[in-house]
Amino acid sequence: MSKLISDDNGTSAQPLADSATVGSTDKTSSSETGHASKKSNATQSWQLSDFPVPAVEGRTRFHDLDLSLPLMHAIADLGFEYCSPIQAESLPHTLQRLDMVGKAQTGTGKTAAFLVTIIEDLLQNPIEEKRYAGESRALIIAPTRELAIQIADDAKALCKYTDLKVHTLVGGMDYAKQQTRLHNELNDILVATPGRLLDFCGNEDVHLDMVEIMVIDEADRMLDMGFIPQVRRIINQTPKKAYRQTLLFSATFTPQVMTLMEQWTQDPITIEIQPESTATDTVEQLIYLTEAQDKYALLYNILKQPEMDSAIVFANRRDQCRHLQESLKAHGFKVGILSGEVAQNKRVTTLAAFKSGAINVLVATDVAGRGIHIDGISHVVNFTLPEEPEDYIHRIGRTGRAGKTGTSISFACEDDSFNLIPIQELLGNTVPCLQPPEDLLQNAPAMTKKSFSRPAAGGKRPHQGQRR
């Protein structure tokens, strides 16, 4: 049975505790009320005039969207002045509660587009009657844990001056802690991966029958990862599409994605944003033609270059990543690993260490290719070329961010040739394919730990299901 949470005054939520826990609950409620009061005071002392943004012909300001003051205050803190193309084209429609299907690559601002829509709608339509624990007003489904956590962090930043509660449900994290928070706080915006969300729904810790807005992010990725049956089960627990607003985002519009769009949305606005360049102009791209057995020596020498500040090294399979991480660590690099076989709490810790500079090399599968925003990465190295050409774009987009330049270096041996041509076709131009300089092919020093093994060189194409 769901716990009843009172929200009678429409401003602060207080759990109705059992008598045995009244003291601790009152203390928590007092703290929350004080925090809400500070937020309110901060917003009241701030005016839109404190955030001047000049009008520019052909560009849409957030000022032009008539957003609520608490939301604009957070937008000002984040330094968002002008809408990106996906934001400028979608927000006038989605703020009117229209369904939308958006095609946009990572890094185009689509996360902020749907979060602004959600937050503004929830602020404009507060619920003043009593609510139950686990009742979500907005639901965002993301294919990977890292992306879900990133979206939730962005949502919390935009909710900074509101009383809206953001919850994150991802696998690999403590279920009991997530459950306790759901029981003790209102649940306005829920960001979740499909599997963990179904666990909570099955245990009746989450109820989706009151969802007003639903976002399905990276729909093409959901298809690739086999999540669509789970997403169907989730959607079947939400109100029918005529009684909810649905926003669906995808980097590609495949026939399968279009079928899902027809099933899950009602008369959607369709927006396609083509990137100004398929591969970012701020990234220098190189492809080194090499033998499979020379790849590790090439990687070692590249990572030793003085201009190498921090790098993500991508490989297609978990075992490749594991061998690379072990070998680089044995050679003295400060290196972490991010793949599907790494426990979620360890993945979170590793990402935090990479962001802080405690480690400067991250070996990863494509689990890190989308939605992870880390500024200051100087290099991306494709130890193996991705099987999906779009993944190449997502990988190299991890560098050259925030106005800085970056370098992408890809290794292409005889087994990578199958993947090289589709990537070049997608880019619309030929990325330079060069023989690596001799100094980059010098053998790496002998390792004190077990030698780097041949399978990690990427000599064989993985079987279906082995990619992550």
N, C-alpha and C positions, 0 to 999 in steps of 0.2 A: 504494500500500500504506500502511495506517495505521501511524503510529509507535506503538510500545509504550510505555506509561507505567506505571512501577512504583508500586504503592501497597501494598506488602507489609505495612507495619506499621499500615495503616489510619488514619494520622494526617497524613502529609505526602506529597505527590506530587512525584516527581522525574523529569524527562524522561531517557530513555536516549539520550544524545547520541552522534553519530559521533565517532571519535577526534580528528578535526580541530577539534572544538568542545568538548572535554571541559572545558577550563579555564573558558570562559565559562559553560557549563552548571552546573558545580559552584558557581560564584559565585552564579548565580541561585538555585540550590537552597538554598544556605546562607542567602540573604536571605529566601527564602520560609519556611524552617524557623524562622528567628528571629522572623519576623512571626507565624507560627502560635503560637510559644511565648508571645509577648506577649498574643495573644488568649486563650490558655489561662489564663495567669496572671490576666488581667483578669476572666475569668469565674469562676475559682476564688475570687477575693477578693470577689465579689459574691454576695449571697444574696437570695432572694425577699423576705425581710423588709425589704430596702433599698427596696422599691417597694410601700409599703402603699396599698391601694385598698379603701375600705370597701364592704361588701356593700350593695347597694341593691335593694329588692324590684322585680322586673320587669325588671331589667337584668342582663346577663351580663358578668362580668369576664373578662379574659384569664386571670386567676388560676384561674378555674373550669374551664379546659380542660385542665389538667395538661400543659402544654407543657414542652419541654426548657428547662433553665436558660439555655443560650446564647441561645436564641430569646427567652425572656422578658427577658433583659438588654437585647437590642436593642429590644424593645417598650417597655421602661421608658425607654430613651434617647429614643425617639420620642414619649413621653408618651401612649401609647395605654392608657387605663384601662378603658373599657367598650366592648364590641363594638357596632358599628352593627347595625341590624336584619338586613342581609344577612349579616353575620358571625355574629351570634347564631343565626340560623336555619340557616345552611349548615355552619358548622364542626363541630358535633356529628356530622354525617353524613359530611362529606368527610374528617374525621380518621379515620373508620372505613373509608376507601378506597372509599366508595360514589360512583358517578357522580352528577353533579348538573347540572341545567340551571337557570340563574338569570336572572331578569328584574329588572334594576335599572338605574336611570339613572346617569349619571356623577356622581361626587362622593358616592356612597353607601358607599364603602369596599370595593367588590368586589375591587379589586386586592389589598389586604391579605388579603382572605378566601382567595383562591387561593394567594397567596404563603405565608401561614402554613401552609396545608395541605401545600404542596410541601416547604417547609423542614423541617417536623416529620417528615414521612415519610422524607425523605432522612437526617435525623439518627438516626431510630429504626432504619433499615435500611441501615447502612453496607456498602459493598462492599470486602472486604479482598483479593480476588484481583486479579491484574493487569488493567489496563484499557488500552484503546487510545485514541489521540488522536481527537477528534471524536465520541466516543460520548456522546450526551446521555442523562441520566437523566430530566430533566424538560424538556418543550418547551412554550413559550408562543408562540402565533401572534397577532399584532396587525395591524390593517389599515394603520396609518400608521407612518412612521418615528418621528415625535415620540412617539407613544404607546408604541412599543416601547422607545425610549430611556428614557422616564419609568418604565415598568415595571421595566426593568433597574436603574435608579437606586434604586427602592424595594426591589428584591430585594437589592441590595448593602447597603443600610442594615439590612435585617433579617438578613442573613448576617454582620453585623459581627463577631460573636464565634464564628463557625464557620470551618471551612476549606473551605466550599463555594465553588465557582468559578462565577461568573455571566458568560456571554458574550452579546454583542449582535451580531446580523447584520442590517444594514439597507443598502439601496441608497444610492448617492451618496457612500459613504465608501470609504476605501482598502481594496480587496479584500485586497491583500498583507498589510497589517497585521492585519486580522481573521484571515487564514489563518495567519500566524505564531503568533498567540496561541493559536489552536486546536491547533496542532501542539505547542506547548510547555507547555500547561496542561491539567489535567483539565477536563472540560466537564460540570458537574453540572446547571446550569440554563441553558437556551438560550432567549433571547428574540429573535424574528425576525419580519420581514415576509415574506410568502409568496414573492415573486419572488427576493429575495436568498437565502433559504434553499434554494430549488430550485437556484440556481446552485452553492451549496456542496455540495449533495447530488449534483448531476450531475458535479462534479469529484472526488467521493469524499473531500471534506474533512470532511464531516459524515455520520454514520451514525445512523439513527433506529431501528434494529431493537432497541435496548436501552431505549427510552423506557418509563418506568414510569408517568409522569403526563403528560397532555397537556391544555393549556388553550387553548380557542379563545375569544378575547376579541372583543367587538363583532361577533358573528356577523351581525347585520343590516347592519352597515356593510360587512362582507366581501361580502355580496350586492349592496349598492348599488354597490360599486366593482368588481364583476366578478371577484372573487378566488376564487370557489368552485371553479372547475376546478383552480386551482393548489393550493388547500387539499386537494382530493380526492387529488391526486397525492402530497402530503406525507403524508396520513393512510395512504395505501396502503403507505408505507414504514415505518410504525410497527407494533408488534405488533397482532394482532387485538384488538378491543374487549374481549373476555373476559379479556385478559391485560394490560390497561393500565387506569388510572383516567382518565376523561375528564370535564372540567369545561367547560361551554359557557355563555357569558354573552351576553346580548343585551338591548338597551334595549326591544325590541318582540318580541312572539311572533307573527310573521306565519306564514301557512301554509307558506311556504318554510323559515322557521327551524324549524318543527316537523318538517318532513320531514328536515332535516339532523340534528335531534336523534335521530330514530328510527334513522337510518343510522349515526350515529357514537357513540352511547352505549348502555349496557346497563342496563336497569331503573333509569333515573335518578330521583333525588329531584328534584322540580320545586318551585322556590321563586320566588314573585313578590313583590317588594317595591314597594309603591306609595309614592312620595314623599309626605312629610307635606303638601306642597303641590306642585302640578304645576310652578309657577314659584316659585322660592325667595322666602320671605317677606322676606328681607333686601334685595331688589332692587326699587327703584321703577321702574315701567315706564311709558313714554310712547310714543305713536305720533304723529308729526307728519305731517299731510296736506299734501303739497306737490307742486309741479310737478317733473317730471324735471330741467328745466334749472336749478332752484333748489337742487338737492340739495347741490352742492359749496359754495355760499355758506353754506348752513345748517350743513354739517359744519365749515367753517372757523370760523365764529363760535362754535359749540359748543366746539370745541377751544381757543378763546381764553378761555373762561370761567375765572375765578380758581379755581373749585372743581374744575377738571379737573386731576387729578394724573397719571393714566396711563389709556390707553384702547386697546381693541382695536376696530378698525373692520372690520366684516365685509362682504364683497361676494361675489357668487355666482360670478364668473368671474375667471380669471387676468388678462385684459386690463383689467378694471375695477380690480383691485388695483394693477396696474402704473401705470395712469394716475393713480390716487389717490396712490400713493406719490411719484411724480414731482412732482405738483402741490403736495402738502403739503411736500415737501422744498424746492421752489422758494420756498415761502412761509415758510421758516425753521423748520419743525417738525423735531424730532429723531425721525425716523420710519424704521421698518424694514418689510420685506415678508416675508410667509410664505405661499407658495403652491406648487403642484406644479411650477412651472417654475423654481423657485429651487433651486440645487444644495444637496445635503444638508449639506455642511460650512458653507455660508453660512447655512442655516436654523438650524443649531446655534448658530453665532456670534450670529445675530440674536436668538434666544431668550435667550441668555446676557446680551446687552446690554440686552434689555428687562427681564429679571429684576433686573439690577444698577442700572437707572435711567439707563444711558447713552443710551438712547432711551426716550421715554415714549408714543409712539404706534406701534402695530403694526397694519398693514393685512393682512388675512388672508382666505383662503377657509376653508371648513369643515374644512380639514386641521388647523386649530388649535381646532376646536370641541369636540373630545372628548379627554379624558384629559390635557390640559395643565393642570398645577396651578401657578398663579402667584398668590400672595397680594398684596393691595394694589392691584388694578386698580379704579379708581374708576368707570369708565364702559365700557359696551359700546355701540357704535353700529352698528346694522344699516343700512348704506347701501342695501342691497337686502334685502328680506325673503326668507328661505330658501324653497325650493320644498317641502321636507319640514318639516311642522310641528314634528316632534321636534327638528330642528336648531335651532329657535328656543330651545327649552329649554336645549340644550347651549351655545348661544352666550351667553345671558344668565347662565348659571351660571359664567362666567369672572369675574364680579364678585360682590360681596357674600359673600365667602368668609372663613373663619377668624373668624367673629363680627363682621365689619365689614359696613357697609351699602354698597350700590352703586346705580348708576343705569343703566338700559337705555333708549336712545332709538332708535326705529326710524323710518325714512322710508318713507312710503307714497305713491307717485304712482299714476297711473291704471293703470300696468302691474303694480303690486304688488297690486292688488285681488284677483287670482286667488289669491294666497297668504295674504291677510289673514284671510279667513273660516275656513279650516281651523285656523289658529293660535288664533283666538278660541274655536273649538269645543273644541280640545284643552285650553285653559286653563280652560274651564268658566266663564269670566267675561269681561267686556268690558274690555279694556285701554283706557284713555282715548285717544280719537283727537281730537287738538287741532290747531287752526291754529297754526303757530309764531309766536311774538312777532315783531313787526316788526324789533326790533333784531337778531334772529338771521338775518334775510334781507338784511342789508346786503351789498352786493357786496364780494367779497374784493379786496384790492389787486391791481394789475396785477403779473404775474409776470415775472421776468427770463428765465425759460426758456419753452419752448413752452407755449401755453395749454392748459388742461384741455380735453380733447376730448369731444364729445358722446357717443360710444359708452360712456364710463365712467359716464354718468349712469344707466345701467340701463334705457334706453328700450325695449329689445327683449328678448324672452324668448330665452334661449340654446337652441340646438339640442342634441339629445341628445349627450352626450359633451363638451360645452364647459364644464361647470360648474366643473371644477378644472383 
